[in-house]
Each structure stands twice: as C-alpha cells, then as structure tokens.
Amino acid sequence: MKLPLDPPLEPMLAKASDALPEGDGWLFEPKWDGFRALVFRDGDEVYIQSRDLKPLNRYFPELEAPLKASVPNRCILDGEVVIAADGGLQFEALLLRIHPAESRVRMLAEQSPASFVAWDLLALDDRDLRSTPQGERRALLEQQLGGQLDPAVHLTPATRDRDLAADWFDRFEGAGLDGVIAKRLDGTYQPGKRAMLKIKHQRTADCAVAGFRWHKNGPGTHIGSLLLGLFDDAGTLHSVGVTSSFTWDRRAALAKELEPLRENALDGHPWGDWAEWSQAAEASGQRLPGATSRWNRGKDLSWEPLRVERVAEVAYDHLQGDRFRHGTTFKRWRPDKQPSDCRYDQLEETPAFELAQIFGSGS
C-alpha cells in the first residue's frame, strides 16, 4: 500500500467521564458497541485492522466489496465493525466470527453480514490528517461519505448540540449502543492516547449469588469471580453474568467468607441438574454458569456452587438480551434483601430504537 501511514496504527482511545462535557467546542457521536477497526484502502487493496493492531479481513470477508464501493480510493478511516439484527446491535454475533475455520466464518458472513460505521478520516490521498483539527476532519469525512453508500457502510451521526447528544444517550440505547463519545473540535488525532471522552450507561442491580470460580492461579485460596443470577416471573434463576472487581486481599477474604455457603450447596441448587439444564440451554440459547465457553474452547469455566442465600449489589452498564453485556462491578453485599427479590423486573428497560433511524439521522 502507498498511503501516508502504514498499518499497524494505534487508534486514538477514550477515557471514561461521568457526564457529557459542558460548554462549546465539542463534537458528540453515539458510542457503537462493536469491534473497533481502522480501514486502510489503496485502490484494490483493503486492509482492516483491529484495536489491538491485528488484521480483521479474514473474519469479515463481506466488507471488502462494500468498502471499495463507498470509501475514497486512497484513505484511512477510523470506525467500528458492527452486526445489526432485530432492530439492534448483536455483539455476540461479532464474537462468533473469531473462529479458525474459514468455512464457518463465510457461512456466518452470509447469515449475519457485518457493517462498517465510519467516524474519522486519518488520511486522504497523500495527506496525513492526524494533525488536522477534529472539526475539519469531520467536514472532510462528510464530503467523502456524504453521497450514496453501500448498505453495509455508514457515516456515524455527529452533533455539536449537547442536548441532542443527551437525547441520543437515552434513546439510542434501545438499539444496543452503549453511550456517547465526546471529542474536542480543535483536537488532533492522537494514536494510543486517551484524547476522547466516553460517557456510558451505569446502573445498579441486586443479584443472587449462586456460585463462584476460583482464581486462575488455582483453587483453594482466592476467589476469581462470583456468579450472578436473576429470577424471571416464573421463578427460574437465570445466569446473568459475573462480578470480579476485587483486590487480591479481598479475594482471599472472600474464600473464607463464602466457605460456609459451600456446604450442601448442590442440594436443591437451581443450577444443579446438568443434563436437564444442558438440553434446555441448547434449545433456548441460554448460557449456563459452568458451560464451555463458545468463544474460547480452552477456557476453564468450571464453577463451585453456593447455597443461594446472598445478595450482591453490582454496577452494570448494559443489558444485552437477558445477560449483562460486560462484567459488572461489585458494590456491596445487601443483607437486607432476599435472593428471591432479585428479579429482572428491577432493571430499567429502554425501548428498542431502530438502527435504520440512527443510520438515517445524518449529522
């Protein structure tokens, strides 16, 4: 490739913020929930790079043709690879693509094709635009991608209106987006630096603690993570995720603290009947706390049951389907709550918002 910059190129990063910044001089964009990707194009050559500087082309072969049809002949774009279905983003569908078998990747590409959402322009023809202010880069990006694009390529919405960004923060979550990004209009592109702000949803939930995993160093001394559950309307306890935000000393203390709850823990445990649960999980797509990881077949997900008597309050940012999208943060024990009170209906629900409306909202 004959471009001003060669891959791999570190992307600019974002640091967390509790709220949208005040004042003028900010550009706001939705925060997409996908795979960060830099696209390098030089004529017939297209190279897609991941956030950790690795090639993504083999995992998303369906993107090469749309990118050639939509982006400038010689350019470098920053953006996100996403998969949209049923009116929302499907992050787990992206994870399925990271598979060693090319035949499976191509089958999934046909069943659930990916899209690329562009939000920054780092180079155009022979120009390195990293030192160009963000506002000017956005204007150039709109000029280059403002026309008719392939349905798999999109220009992210952007606004300087803080009130509109606040509306996006609330409304777009129903489509699977997980917050808002804020950038200084006079800011340059700084590879590897946390020069943007990310404002993400943060909520708390009371969850029943039904088990734990030992730390990766081995069983017996330190807790790795606690397994969390929520009850549905029928009284079934579903595995919704884990919390593992503990210091080393706290992990050791938890091993002793939870020891009494291990006694006779499988007697009447809601996740104890493996054969029946395995069949139900395969039919419904529900994940079990001790099941093999579909993303990493070699990862040990074995677990130790606990009597379901404790409630933990955890912070989470996003619910995807019936599970927490990311790992949660442990806040405190809730001895004042009964595990049976830990139900899905405590969670805030955001109505689905069609992605087509976001893609068509312009800037």
C-alpha positions in Angstrom: 0.0 0.0 0.0 1.2 3.5 -0.8 -0.5 5.6 1.9 0.8 8.3 4.2 0.6 5.9 7.1 1.3 2.2 7.1 -0.6 -0.4 9.3 -0.5 -1.2 12.1 -1.6 2.1 13.5 -2.6 2.6 17.1 -6.1 4.1 17.3 -6.9 7.1 19.5 -8.6 6.0 22.7 -11.2 7.4 25.1 -11.3 7.9 28.9 -14.4 7.5 31.0 -16.4 10.5 32.0 -19.4 10.6 34.4 -21.3 13.2 32.3 -21.4 15.0 28.9 -19.0 17.9 29.0 -20.3 21.4 29.3 -19.5 24.4 27.1 -18.8 24.9 23.5 -16.2 23.2 21.2 -17.4 19.6 21.5 -18.4 17.1 18.9 -20.7 14.3 20.1 -21.2 10.9 18.5 -23.0 7.7 19.5 -20.8 5.1 21.1 -21.1 2.0 18.9 -20.9 -1.5 20.5 -18.8 -3.4 18.1 -15.2 -4.1 17.1 -13.0 -1.0 16.7 -11.5 -1.0 13.3 -9.2 1.1 11.1 -9.7 0.7 7.4 -6.7 1.2 5.0 -7.6 1.5 1.3 -5.3 1.9 -1.6 -7.1 1.1 -4.8 -8.0 -2.6 -4.9 -6.2 -3.2 -1.6 -8.3 -3.0 1.6 -6.8 -3.8 5.0 -9.0 -3.8 8.2 -7.1 -3.5 11.4 -8.4 -4.2 14.9 -7.8 -2.1 18.0 -5.0 -4.5 19.1 -3.2 -4.0 15.8 -4.2 -7.3 14.2 -5.8 -7.9 10.8 -9.6 -8.5 10.7 -10.1 -9.1 7.0 -10.4 -12.9 7.3 -13.2 -12.6 9.9 -15.3 -10.1 7.9 -14.8 -11.0 4.2 -18.1 -9.5 3.2 -16.9 -6.0 4.0 -14.2 -5.7 1.3 -16.6 -5.1 -1.6 -18.8 -2.5 0.2 -15.8 -0.6 1.3 -14.4 -0.5 -2.2 -17.7 0.8 -3.4 -18.1 3.5 -0.8 -14.9 4.9 0.6 -12.3 7.1 -1.2 -9.8 5.3 -3.4 -6.9 6.1 -1.1 -7.7 6.8 2.5 -7.5 5.6 6.1 -10.7 5.6 8.2 -11.4 5.0 11.9 -14.6 3.4 12.9 -16.4 0.3 14.1 -17.5 -3.1 12.7 -21.0 -3.9 13.9 -23.6 -6.5 13.2 -27.3 -5.4 13.3 -30.3 -7.6 13.6 -33.8 -7.4 15.0 -33.5 -3.6 15.4 -30.3 -3.7 17.5 -26.6 -4.4 17.6 -25.6 -8.0 18.2 -22.2 -8.1 19.8 -22.3 -11.8 20.4 -22.6 -12.3 16.6 -19.3 -10.5 16.2 -17.6 -12.8 18.7 -18.8 -15.8 16.7 -16.7 -14.6 13.8 -13.4 -15.0 15.6 -13.2 -18.6 14.5 -10.3 -20.6 13.0 -12.5 -22.3 10.3 -12.8 -20.2 7.1 -15.9 -22.1 6.1 -17.7 -21.2 9.3 -16.7 -17.6 9.0 -18.1 -17.4 5.5 -21.3 -19.1 6.5 -21.8 -16.6 9.3 -21.0 -13.7 6.9 -23.9 -14.8 4.7 -26.3 -15.4 7.6 -25.5 -12.2 9.6 -23.4 -9.8 7.5 -21.4 -7.1 9.2 -21.4 -3.3 8.5 -18.7 -0.7 9.0 -19.6 2.6 10.7 -17.0 5.4 9.9 -16.4 8.3 12.3 -13.0 9.7 11.5 -10.7 10.3 8.5 -7.0 9.9 9.2 -5.6 10.2 5.7 -6.8 11.1 2.2 -4.7 10.6 -0.9 -1.2 11.7 0.2 -2.4 13.8 3.1 -1.8 12.7 6.7 -4.8 14.3 8.5 -3.9 13.4 12.1 -2.7 17.0 12.9 -5.8 18.5 11.3 -8.5 19.6 13.9 -11.3 17.2 14.5 -13.9 19.7 13.2 -12.1 19.9 9.8 -11.6 16.1 9.7 -15.4 15.6 10.3 -16.2 18.0 7.5 -13.9 16.2 5.1 -15.4 12.9 6.2 -18.9 14.1 5.4 -17.7 15.3 2.0 -16.2 11.9 1.2 -19.0 9.7 2.6 -21.9 12.1 2.2 -23.2 10.5 -1.0 -24.8 7.2 -1.8 -23.1 4.5 0.2 -23.3 0.7 0.0 -25.9 -0.5 2.6 -23.0 -2.0 4.6 -21.1 1.2 5.1 -22.4 4.1 7.2 -21.3 7.5 8.4 -21.9 7.9 12.1 -24.3 10.7 13.3 -22.5 13.6 14.9 -23.7 16.8 16.6 -22.4 19.9 18.4 -25.6 20.2 20.3 -25.2 18.8 23.9 -29.0 18.5 24.3 -29.3 16.3 21.2 -26.3 14.2 22.5 -28.1 13.7 25.8 -31.2 12.6 23.9 -29.1 10.1 21.9 -27.6 8.8 25.2 -31.1 7.8 26.4 -32.8 6.9 23.1 -30.1 5.0 21.2 -29.5 2.5 24.0 -32.6 0.6 22.8 -30.7 -0.2 19.6 -27.7 -1.6 21.5 -25.5 1.5 21.6 -23.8 2.0 24.9 -23.3 5.7 25.4 -21.9 8.8 23.7 -18.4 9.8 22.7 -17.2 13.5 23.1 -14.3 15.0 21.1 -12.8 18.4 21.1 -13.5 20.1 17.8 -9.9 21.6 17.9 -8.4 18.3 18.9 -5.9 16.4 16.8 -5.8 12.6 16.3 -3.5 11.1 18.9 -2.7 7.4 18.4 -2.7 5.4 21.6 -3.7 8.4 23.7 -7.0 8.7 25.6 -7.9 12.0 24.0 -11.7 11.4 23.7 -14.3 11.1 26.4 -16.7 8.2 26.7 -19.9 8.6 28.6 -21.5 5.2 29.2 -24.7 4.0 30.9 -24.1 3.0 34.5 -26.8 1.3 36.6 -27.0 -1.0 39.6 -28.8 -4.2 40.2 -29.3 -6.6 43.1 -28.3 -10.1 42.1 -28.5 -13.5 43.8 -25.0 -15.1 44.2 -25.3 -18.7 43.2 -21.7 -19.8 42.9 -18.1 -18.7 42.2 -15.0 -19.6 40.2 -11.6 -19.9 41.7 -8.8 -17.6 40.6 -6.9 -18.7 37.6 -3.8 -19.4 39.8 -5.7 -22.4 41.1 -8.4 -23.5 43.6 -8.3 -23.2 47.3 -7.1 -19.7 48.3 -8.5 -16.9 46.1 -12.0 -16.2 44.5 -11.8 -15.3 40.8 -15.4 -14.2 40.3 -18.9 -14.5 41.7 -21.7 -16.0 39.6 -24.8 -13.8 39.5 -28.4 -14.7 38.9 -31.8 -13.1 38.4 -35.2 -14.7 38.7 -37.8 -14.4 36.0 -41.6 -14.2 36.5 -41.8 -18.0 36.7 -39.3 -18.2 39.5 -36.4 -19.6 37.4 -32.9 -18.4 38.3 -31.0 -17.4 35.2 -27.3 -16.9 34.9 -26.8 -13.2 34.0 -23.0 -12.7 34.3 -20.2 -12.4 36.8 -18.5 -9.8 39.0 -14.8 -10.0 39.6 -13.7 -6.5 40.7 -11.9 -7.5 43.9 -8.4 -6.7 45.3 -6.1 -9.6 45.9 -6.6 -9.5 49.7 -10.4 -9.3 49.2 -10.3 -12.4 47.0 -8.6 -14.3 49.8 -11.0 -13.0 52.4 -14.0 -14.0 50.2 -12.7 -17.6 50.0 -13.1 -17.8 53.8 -16.3 -15.7 54.0 -18.1 -17.9 51.5 -16.9 -21.3 52.8 -20.0 -21.9 54.9 -22.2 -21.5 51.9 -20.4 -24.3 50.1 -21.8 -27.0 52.5 -24.6 -29.0 50.8 -24.8 -26.3 48.1 -25.9 -28.7 45.4 -29.0 -29.8 47.4 -31.8 -28.2 45.6 -29.5 -25.8 43.8 -31.3 -24.2 40.8 -28.3 -25.0 38.5 -27.6 -28.5 39.8 -29.3 -30.7 37.3 -26.8 -30.6 34.5 -28.4 -32.9 32.0 -31.8 -31.2 32.0 -30.3 -27.7 32.0 -27.9 -28.6 29.2 -30.8 -29.7 26.9 -32.8 -26.6 27.8 -29.9 -24.3 27.2 -29.2 -25.8 23.8 -32.8 -25.3 22.8 -33.2 -21.8 24.2 -29.7 -20.4 23.7 -29.3 -19.8 27.4 -25.8 -19.9 28.8 -25.1 -22.0 31.9 -22.6 -20.9 34.5 -20.4 -24.0 34.1 -20.8 -24.5 30.3 -17.9 -24.5 27.9 -17.1 -21.0 26.6 -18.3 -20.7 22.9 -15.7 -18.0 22.4 -12.7 -19.8 23.8 -13.0 -23.5 23.9 -9.8 -23.9 26.0 -11.0 -21.5 28.8 -11.9 -23.2 32.1 -15.4 -22.1 33.1 -15.8 -24.7 35.9 -17.5 -23.3 39.0 -18.3 -24.1 42.6 -21.9 -23.9 43.7 -23.0 -21.8 46.7 -26.3 -22.0 48.6 -28.3 -19.2 47.1 -28.6 -17.1 50.3 -26.6 -13.9 49.5 -27.4 -10.8 47.5 -24.8 -8.6 45.9 -25.4 -5.1 44.5 -23.4 -4.7 41.3 -23.0 -1.8 38.8 -23.5 -2.6 35.2 -23.6 -0.6 32.0 -25.7 -2.5 29.5 -28.1 -5.5 29.4 -27.9 -7.5 26.1 -30.8 -9.9 25.9 -31.0 -11.5 29.3 -27.4 -11.1 30.4 -25.1 -8.2 31.4 -23.1 -7.2 28.3 -19.8 -6.6 30.2 -18.5 -7.7 33.5 -20.1 -6.0 36.5 -18.5 -4.0 39.4 -19.2 -5.3 42.9 -20.6 -2.5 45.1 -21.7 -4.1 48.4 -23.5 -7.0 50.0 -27.2 -6.5 50.6 -28.1 -8.5 53.8 -31.4 -6.6 53.8 -32.5 -8.3 50.6 -33.7 -11.8 49.9 -32.4 -13.6 46.8 -35.9 -14.2 45.7 -36.2 -10.4 45.4 -33.5 -10.3 42.7 -35.7 -10.3 39.7 -35.5 -9.0 36.1 -38.3 -6.5 36.7 -36.0 -4.3 38.8 -33.9 -3.5 35.7 -34.5 -0.4 33.7 -35.8 -1.1 30.3 -35.1 1.0 27.2 -37.4 0.7 24.3 -35.9 -0.6 21.1 -34.8 2.1 18.7 -34.5 1.1 15.1 -30.9 1.3 13.7 -32.3 2.5 10.4 -33.3 5.7 12.1 -29.8 6.2 13.5 -28.2 5.5 10.2 -30.5 7.9 8.5 -30.4 10.7 11.1 -27.4 12.4 9.4 -25.2 14.8 11.3 
